[in-house]
Amino acid sequence: MATLEDVRRIALSLPETDEKTSWGNQMFRVREKGFVWERPLGKKDRADLESLDQQVPTGEIAGIRVPDLGEKEALVEGQPDVYFTIPHFDGYPAVLVRLDAIDLDELEEMIVEAWLDRAPKRLAADFLAGGGRPQRG
């Protein structure tokens, strides 16, 4: 089980990551490109999920950027108890994550992959050359 504090800790352990408040929620960016963010469900999101006969999550939720729509589809279909999406994200390469359903190792892997996808190529290469693991505080 993970929390938004785990998301924050992992994201900020990655090189050149900053934290920004966007629409009242925390967002983490690498050189101004978002890769993971807090994403509570709004009234419309809940209604959309209910209209699709999907269970509405009640715990903390994070949005995480993925490399492409194929990866998004694979995650949502392969682990629907952990990953899901809403119509607002149709056509956008990101998944929503039920933090109370994901273990910390998988969360870290997802956040690092999202960071690598959004980081400039040179920064990502340097990170990988250094072992490709977040800095432990």
SVG drawing of the C-alpha trace seen along z (x, -y; Angstrom):
<svg xmlns="http://www.w3.org/2000/svg" viewBox="-25 -26 52 35">
<polyline fill="none" stroke="black" stroke-width="0.4" points="0.0,0.0 1.3,-3.4 0.4,-7.0 0.7,-10.4 3.6,-11.0 5.3,-8.0 4.7,-9.5 6.2,-12.8 9.2,-11.2 10.0,-9.0 9.4,-11.8 11.5,-14.3 14.4,-11.8 14.8,-12.0 17.2,-14.5 15.9,-17.9 12.4,-17.2 10.4,-20.0 7.0,-20.2 4.2,-22.5 0.6,-23.1 -1.7,-22.8 -5.5,-23.1 -5.0,-22.7 -3.1,-19.4 0.5,-18.5 2.3,-17.8 5.9,-16.7 7.9,-17.8 11.3,-17.3 12.3,-20.5 8.7,-21.7 7.3,-18.5 4.8,-16.8 5.2,-13.1 3.2,-12.3 0.5,-14.1 -2.2,-13.9 -5.5,-13.3 -8.6,-13.2 -11.8,-12.3 -14.4,-15.1 -18.1,-14.8 -18.0,-14.3 -15.3,-11.7 -17.3,-9.7 -20.4,-9.9 -18.5,-8.8 -17.1,-5.7 -20.6,-4.8 -22.1,-5.2 -19.4,-2.7 -20.3,-0.3 -16.9,-0.7 -16.3,-0.9 -15.4,-4.4 -12.2,-4.3 -12.3,-5.9 -8.7,-6.2 -5.8,-8.4 -5.2,-8.5 -2.2,-9.5 -1.9,-10.2 1.2,-8.8 2.4,-9.5 3.1,-6.4 5.1,-6.2 2.1,-5.6 -1.5,-4.5 -0.6,-0.9 1.1,-0.8 -1.9,-2.6 -4.2,0.0 -2.0,2.9 -1.9,1.6 -5.6,0.9 -6.6,4.2 -3.9,6.2 -4.3,4.9 -7.7,3.2 -7.6,3.4 -4.6,1.0 -4.8,-1.0 -7.8,-2.7 -8.7,-5.6 -11.6,-8.0 -13.0,-9.6 -11.1,-12.9 -7.9,-11.0 -9.1,-9.4 -6.3,-9.8 -3.8,-10.9 -0.9,-8.6 -1.5,-8.5 -3.1,-6.1 -4.7,-6.7 -3.4,-4.6 -5.2,-3.4 -2.5,-4.0 -4.0,-1.7 -3.7,1.2 -0.1,0.8 3.1,1.9 5.9,-0.6 8.3,1.2 5.8,1.1 5.0,-2.5 8.7,-3.4 9.1,-1.6 6.1,-3.4 7.3,-6.9 10.9,-6.3 9.6,-5.1 7.4,-8.2 10.3,-10.4 12.5,-8.7 9.8,-9.3 9.6,-13.0 13.2,-13.9 15.5,-15.2 17.5,-12.4 20.8,-13.5 19.5,-13.8 17.8,-10.3 21.0,-8.8 23.1,-10.2 20.6,-8.9 20.7,-5.4 24.5,-5.5 24.5,-6.2 22.5,-3.1 19.0,-4.3 17.7,-4.3 16.2,-7.2 18.4,-8.8 17.5,-7.6 17.2,-10.4"/>
</svg>
